Amino acid sequence: MTSLPSRRRLLVTGAGAALGLSAAAAVSPATASPAAASADTRKPVGGEETRTLDELYQAALAEGGKLVIYAGGDVSTQADGLRTGFKNRFPEIDLTVVVDYSKYHDVRVDNQFATDTLVPDVVQLQTVQDFVRWKAQGRLLAYKPAGFSQVYAPFKDPHGAWVAVQVSAFSFMYGPAAVGSDVPTSPLDLVDAKWKGRIASSYPHDDDAVLYLYALYVQKYGWDWLARLAAQDLQFARGSFSPREAVTNGQKAIGIGGSGAPLASGPVKWVLPEGATPFMSWGQRAAILKQAKNSTAAKLYLNWRLSTGEQQAATNGWSVRTDVTPPTGLKPVWQYPNRNLDGFPRFMADRAAVERWKQTFALYFGEVKGDPTPGSLGLHPGA
């Protein structure tokens, strides 16, 4: 459930233009295909924010100087980079970032709506389908931060109800020292007997982004491939940070179902597949709740996250903005034919099919075990 794939930096690395799966198996473990979401043809309303960050900062202080964000992630420390970066730039804002699995944050917010006890000002979650639903319910503030027009079109609601503030992507990874010259380049390589007992994975039936990655693999390589993978004695854990942690610590040679930086060097190499080998990516959506107590501070946050400086600092190299050039060796994520940007929102929208996928993977891998890695935060964290 992560929007926080790195413990070291912003929430910009740990949900476009192409289909995520072929029509035969986009969201069903059998043969069902998703109905394409109908396009919203209404014209955008209102203009972009014209105030500077400093002007917004002063207005936020006059409002009360507080900001509460509910952010999808695996452990609270993943937000340390965000907390530090925001506090360094806006030191007088009392910032609270509550990290939890997105699938708990969204129902927590729904319950707070129902009980009139809303806590967060901003929601930044992997559960992209919630933003469509909340917009239809009138829960989101229509707002366009500065630079909104430069955001890749599928990464924003045309009326400003939500906007993606970072690109997230999931694939598999390996430890260069552990694999030596036997570098895995495709999921097909992962079922080789030499990797038995040497692979870590986050549970696909616990995290919808990992679930979609595994669904893409099954669509591409078949159920026999999945059965062979299940026989590899995988080490499963909750949290999409766990495969990287297992590889970093030298516990396993390969990790499946986590984020990373394609160009980064170090103890873990995150694989950006080539050709038809799939990976999954999405724009991590953020929105201001219409009932937010600190709406000006929330606007400050969105403007800061979309600023060119913050977008250029994305540790995975990808920006949501079309006018920010990726580092040499990397293309904008929407230019990769195997990136499955459109597929993830469609996949997430069909909750019945998602549940079928989850239960099918439970048959292959067993039930999810372990406590949630962020802890059990209850009904009103951050209050």
C-alpha positions as CSV (number, residue, x, y, z in Angstrom):
1,M,0.0,0.0,0.0
2,T,2.9,2.3,-0.4
3,S,3.3,5.8,-1.6
4,L,6.5,6.0,0.5
5,P,8.9,3.5,-1.1
6,S,12.1,5.2,0.2
7,R,13.0,5.7,3.8
8,R,15.6,8.3,2.8
9,R,13.7,10.9,0.8
10,L,10.3,12.3,0.0
11,L,7.2,10.3,-0.8
12,V,8.3,10.4,-4.4
13,T,9.4,6.9,-5.3
14,G,7.9,3.2,-2.9
15,A,-0.4,3.9,-7.8
16,G,-1.5,6.9,-18.3
17,A,-1.4,6.1,-21.9
18,A,-1.5,2.3,-22.4
19,L,-3.6,-0.7,-21.4
20,G,-2.3,-2.5,-18.3
21,L,-3.5,-6.0,-19.4
22,S,-4.9,-7.4,-22.5
23,A,-8.6,-7.4,-22.7
24,A,-8.7,-11.1,-21.9
25,A,-7.5,-10.8,-18.3
26,A,-7.2,-7.3,-17.3
27,V,-8.9,-7.6,-13.9
28,S,-10.1,-11.2,-13.6
29,P,-8.2,-14.3,-12.8
30,A,-10.4,-16.1,-15.3
31,T,-11.4,-14.3,-18.5
32,A,-13.3,-11.2,-17.5
33,S,-12.1,-7.8,-18.8
34,P,-12.7,-4.4,-17.3
35,A,-15.0,-1.9,-18.9
36,A,-13.1,1.2,-19.9
37,A,-13.9,4.2,-17.7
38,S,-16.0,6.7,-19.5
39,A,-14.3,9.9,-20.3
40,D,-15.3,13.1,-18.5
41,T,-15.8,15.5,-21.4
42,R,-16.7,18.5,-19.3
43,K,-14.3,21.5,-19.6
44,P,-12.0,22.3,-16.7
45,V,-13.2,25.1,-14.5
46,G,-11.1,27.7,-12.8
47,G,-7.5,28.7,-13.2
48,E,-4.2,27.6,-11.5
49,E,-2.9,29.0,-8.3
50,T,-1.1,32.3,-8.9
51,R,0.3,32.9,-5.4
52,T,3.9,32.1,-4.7
53,L,4.9,29.4,-2.2
54,D,6.0,32.2,0.2
55,E,2.6,33.9,-0.1
56,L,0.8,30.6,0.5
57,Y,3.0,30.0,3.5
58,Q,2.1,33.3,5.1
59,A,-1.6,32.6,4.4
60,A,-1.3,29.2,5.9
61,L,0.2,30.6,9.0
62,A,-2.6,33.1,9.3
63,E,-5.1,30.2,8.9
64,G,-3.6,28.5,12.0
65,G,-0.3,27.0,10.7
66,K,-1.3,23.3,10.9
67,L,-1.4,20.5,8.3
68,V,-2.4,16.8,8.6
69,I,-1.7,14.4,5.8
70,Y,-2.9,10.8,5.6
71,A,-0.3,9.1,3.3
72,G,-0.2,5.5,2.1
73,G,2.9,3.6,3.1
74,D,4.4,0.8,5.0
75,V,6.2,2.3,8.0
76,S,6.2,5.8,9.5
77,T,9.9,6.4,8.8
78,Q,9.2,6.4,5.1
79,A,7.8,9.9,5.5
80,D,10.9,11.3,7.3
81,G,12.2,12.8,4.0
82,L,8.9,14.5,3.4
83,R,8.7,15.8,6.9
84,T,12.2,17.1,6.8
85,G,11.9,18.7,3.4
86,F,8.6,20.4,4.2
87,K,9.8,21.6,7.6
88,N,13.0,23.0,6.2
89,R,11.1,25.0,3.6
90,F,8.1,25.9,5.9
91,P,9.5,25.7,9.5
92,E,6.5,27.3,11.2
93,I,3.9,24.9,9.9
94,D,2.9,22.2,12.4
95,L,3.0,19.2,10.0
96,T,1.6,15.7,10.9
97,V,2.0,12.9,8.4
98,V,0.2,9.7,9.3
99,V,1.5,6.7,7.4
100,D,-0.7,3.6,7.0
101,Y,-1.7,1.1,4.3
102,S,-3.9,3.0,1.9
103,K,-6.6,0.3,2.3
104,Y,-6.9,1.3,5.9
105,H,-6.7,5.0,5.4
106,D,-9.5,5.1,2.9
107,V,-12.0,3.3,5.1
108,R,-10.8,5.3,8.0
109,V,-11.6,8.6,6.2
110,D,-15.0,7.2,5.2
111,N,-15.7,6.4,8.8
112,Q,-14.7,9.9,9.8
113,F,-17.0,11.3,7.2
114,A,-19.8,9.2,8.6
115,T,-19.1,10.2,12.2
116,D,-18.3,13.9,11.5
117,T,-14.8,13.5,13.0
118,L,-12.6,14.2,10.0
119,V,-8.9,14.5,10.8
120,P,-6.8,14.9,7.6
121,D,-6.6,17.9,5.3
122,V,-4.8,15.9,2.5
123,V,-5.2,12.3,1.4
124,Q,-2.4,10.8,-0.6
125,L,-3.1,7.2,-1.4
126,Q,-2.5,4.2,-3.6
127,T,-6.2,3.4,-3.7
128,V,-6.8,5.5,-6.8
129,Q,-10.4,4.5,-7.2
130,D,-11.3,6.3,-4.0
131,F,-10.6,9.7,-5.5
132,V,-13.1,9.1,-8.3
133,R,-15.7,8.0,-5.7
134,W,-15.0,10.9,-3.3
135,K,-15.2,13.4,-6.2
136,A,-18.6,12.0,-7.1
137,Q,-19.7,12.3,-3.5
138,G,-18.6,16.0,-3.4
139,R,-15.9,15.3,-0.8
140,L,-12.9,16.8,-2.6
141,L,-12.0,20.5,-3.1
142,A,-11.6,21.5,-6.7
143,Y,-8.2,23.2,-6.8
144,K,-5.4,23.5,-9.4
145,P,-1.9,24.2,-8.0
146,A,0.6,26.1,-9.9
147,G,2.0,23.9,-12.7
148,F,-1.2,21.9,-12.9
149,S,-1.3,22.5,-16.7
150,Q,2.1,20.9,-17.0
151,V,1.0,17.6,-15.3
152,Y,0.6,14.7,-17.6
153,A,-3.1,14.6,-18.4
154,P,-4.0,11.1,-17.0
155,F,-2.3,12.1,-13.8
156,K,-4.9,14.7,-12.9
157,D,-8.6,15.3,-12.6
158,P,-9.5,17.9,-15.2
159,H,-11.5,19.9,-12.6
160,G,-8.7,19.8,-10.0
161,A,-10.4,17.3,-7.6
162,W,-7.1,15.4,-7.4
163,V,-3.6,15.4,-8.9
164,A,-0.8,13.0,-8.8
165,V,2.2,14.3,-6.9
166,Q,4.7,11.5,-7.7
167,V,5.2,8.5,-10.0
168,S,5.3,5.1,-8.4
169,A,6.4,1.9,-10.1
170,F,6.7,-1.7,-9.0
171,S,8.8,-4.5,-10.5
172,F,11.3,-7.1,-9.2
173,M,14.8,-6.4,-8.0
174,Y,18.0,-8.2,-7.1
175,G,21.3,-7.9,-5.2
176,P,24.2,-7.6,-7.7
177,A,26.6,-9.2,-5.3
178,A,24.2,-12.1,-4.6
179,V,23.3,-13.0,-8.2
180,G,26.8,-12.4,-9.8
181,S,26.7,-13.1,-13.5
182,D,23.3,-14.8,-13.3
183,V,21.4,-11.5,-13.6
184,P,17.6,-12.0,-13.8
185,T,16.1,-9.9,-16.6
186,S,12.5,-11.3,-16.7
187,P,10.0,-13.0,-14.4
188,L,10.6,-16.1,-16.4
189,D,14.1,-16.2,-14.8
190,L,12.7,-16.3,-11.3
191,V,11.3,-19.8,-11.7
192,D,14.8,-21.3,-12.3
193,A,15.6,-23.9,-9.7
194,K,18.8,-22.1,-8.7
195,W,16.7,-19.3,-7.1
196,K,14.7,-21.7,-4.9
197,G,14.7,-20.3,-1.3
198,R,16.4,-17.1,-2.4
199,I,13.4,-14.9,-3.3
200,A,11.5,-12.5,-1.1
201,S,8.1,-11.0,-2.0
202,S,5.5,-8.8,-0.5
203,Y,2.1,-10.6,-0.4
204,P,0.2,-9.9,-3.6
205,H,-3.1,-10.5,-1.8
206,D,-2.3,-7.8,0.8
207,D,-1.3,-4.9,-1.4
208,D,-3.2,-4.0,-4.5
209,A,-0.2,-2.6,-6.4
210,V,1.7,-5.9,-5.9
211,L,-1.5,-7.7,-6.8
212,Y,-1.7,-5.9,-10.1
213,L,2.0,-6.7,-10.8
214,Y,1.4,-10.4,-10.2
215,A,-1.7,-10.2,-12.3
216,L,0.3,-8.8,-15.2
217,Y,2.8,-11.6,-14.8
218,V,0.1,-14.2,-14.8
219,Q,-1.4,-12.7,-17.9
220,K,2.0,-12.7,-19.7
221,Y,3.4,-16.0,-18.5
222,G,0.4,-18.1,-17.4
223,W,-0.8,-20.0,-14.4
224,D,1.9,-22.7,-14.9
225,W,4.5,-20.0,-14.3
226,L,2.8,-19.0,-11.1
227,A,2.7,-22.6,-9.9
228,R,6.4,-22.9,-10.6
229,L,7.0,-19.7,-8.7
230,A,5.0,-20.9,-5.8
231,A,7.3,-23.9,-5.6
232,Q,10.3,-21.7,-5.2
233,D,9.8,-21.4,-1.4
234,L,9.3,-17.6,-1.4
235,Q,9.7,-15.6,1.8
236,F,6.6,-13.5,2.1
237,A,6.1,-10.5,4.3
238,R,3.6,-7.6,4.6
239,G,4.6,-4.2,3.2
240,S,6.0,-3.5,-0.3
241,F,9.2,-2.3,1.4
242,S,9.9,-5.8,2.6
243,P,11.5,-7.3,-0.6
244,R,14.0,-4.5,-0.9
245,E,14.8,-4.8,2.8
246,A,15.4,-8.6,2.4
247,V,17.7,-8.1,-0.5
248,T,19.5,-5.1,1.1
249,N,20.2,-7.1,4.2
250,G,21.5,-10.0,2.2
251,Q,18.7,-12.4,3.4
252,K,17.6,-13.0,-0.2
253,A,19.1,-12.5,-3.7
254,I,15.8,-11.4,-5.4
255,G,12.8,-9.4,-4.4
256,I,9.4,-9.2,-6.1
257,G,6.8,-6.5,-5.6
258,G,8.4,-3.2,-4.6
259,S,9.5,0.1,-5.9
260,G,12.9,1.5,-6.7
261,A,15.1,3.8,-8.8
262,P,15.9,2.4,-12.2
263,L,19.3,4.2,-12.5
264,A,20.4,3.8,-8.9
265,S,23.5,1.9,-8.0
266,G,24.1,0.1,-4.7
267,P,23.2,-3.1,-3.0
268,V,19.9,-3.5,-4.8
269,K,19.2,-3.2,-8.5
270,W,15.6,-2.4,-9.4
271,V,14.7,-3.9,-12.8
272,L,13.1,-1.6,-15.4
273,P,12.1,-4.3,-17.9
274,E,12.5,-3.9,-21.6
275,G,10.3,-4.9,-24.5
276,A,7.1,-6.7,-23.7
277,T,8.2,-7.7,-20.1
278,P,5.6,-5.9,-17.9
279,F,6.1,-3.6,-15.0
280,M,3.4,-1.5,-13.3
281,S,3.3,2.2,-12.6
282,W,0.9,4.9,-11.6
283,G,0.5,8.5,-10.5
284,Q,0.1,8.6,-6.8
285,R,-2.9,10.8,-6.2
286,A,-3.4,13.5,-3.6
287,A,-6.4,15.6,-2.9
288,I,-7.6,18.3,-0.5
289,L,-10.8,17.2,1.4
290,K,-13.5,19.8,1.1
291,Q,-14.1,19.7,4.9
292,A,-10.4,20.2,5.6
293,K,-9.7,22.4,8.6
294,N,-6.4,23.7,7.1
295,S,-7.2,24.1,3.4
296,T,-4.7,26.8,2.8
297,A,-1.8,24.7,4.3
298,A,-3.1,21.8,2.1
299,K,-2.9,24.1,-1.0
300,L,0.7,25.0,0.1
301,Y,1.6,21.3,0.2
302,L,0.2,20.5,-3.3
303,N,2.0,23.5,-4.8
304,W,5.3,22.5,-3.1
305,R,5.0,18.9,-4.2
306,L,4.3,20.0,-7.8
307,S,7.0,22.6,-7.9
308,T,9.8,21.9,-10.5
309,G,12.4,21.7,-7.8
310,E,10.6,18.9,-5.9
311,Q,9.7,17.1,-9.1
312,Q,13.4,17.2,-10.2
313,A,14.3,15.7,-6.9
314,A,12.3,12.6,-7.4
315,T,14.6,9.7,-6.3
316,N,13.2,7.3,-8.9
317,G,13.9,9.9,-11.6
318,W,10.3,10.2,-12.9
319,S,8.2,13.4,-12.6
320,V,4.5,13.8,-13.1
321,R,5.2,17.0,-15.0
322,T,5.7,17.0,-18.8
323,D,8.2,19.9,-18.6
324,V,10.6,18.2,-16.2
325,T,13.2,16.2,-18.1
326,P,14.3,12.8,-16.5
327,P,18.0,12.2,-16.0
328,T,20.1,10.8,-18.9
329,G,19.2,7.2,-19.5
330,L,15.6,7.5,-18.4
331,K,12.5,8.5,-20.4
332,P,9.2,9.9,-19.0
333,V,7.4,6.9,-17.5
334,W,4.5,7.3,-20.0
335,Q,6.9,6.7,-22.9
336,Y,7.5,3.0,-21.9
337,P,5.2,0.7,-23.8
338,N,5.2,-1.8,-21.0
339,R,4.4,0.6,-18.1
340,N,0.7,-0.2,-17.7
341,L,-0.2,3.3,-16.4
342,D,-3.9,3.1,-17.6
343,G,-4.3,-0.5,-16.4
344,F,-3.9,0.1,-12.7
345,P,-6.8,2.6,-12.3
346,R,-9.1,0.3,-14.3
347,F,-7.9,-2.7,-12.3
348,M,-8.5,-0.9,-9.0
349,A,-12.0,0.2,-10.1
350,D,-13.3,-3.4,-10.3
351,R,-13.3,-4.4,-6.7
352,A,-15.1,-7.7,-7.2
353,A,-12.4,-8.8,-9.7
354,V,-9.7,-7.6,-7.3
355,E,-11.1,-9.8,-4.6
356,R,-11.1,-12.8,-6.9
357,W,-7.5,-12.2,-7.7
358,K,-6.6,-12.0,-4.0
359,Q,-8.3,-15.2,-3.1
360,T,-6.8,-17.0,-6.1
361,F,-3.3,-15.9,-5.0
362,A,-4.1,-17.1,-1.5
363,L,-4.6,-20.6,-3.0
364,Y,-1.1,-20.5,-4.4
365,F,0.8,-18.8,-1.6
366,G,-1.3,-19.3,1.5
367,E,-3.1,-16.7,3.7
368,V,-1.5,-13.4,4.6
369,K,0.3,-13.6,8.0
370,G,1.7,-10.9,10.3
371,D,0.7,-7.6,11.8
372,P,0.5,-4.5,9.7
373,T,3.9,-2.9,9.5
374,P,2.7,0.6,10.3
375,G,1.0,-0.8,13.5
376,S,-2.7,-0.6,14.3
377,L,-3.5,3.1,14.3
378,G,-7.2,3.1,15.1
379,L,-9.9,5.5,14.0
380,H,-8.4,9.0,14.4
381,P,-4.6,9.0,14.1
382,G,-3.2,12.5,13.9
383,A,-6.0,14.1,15.7
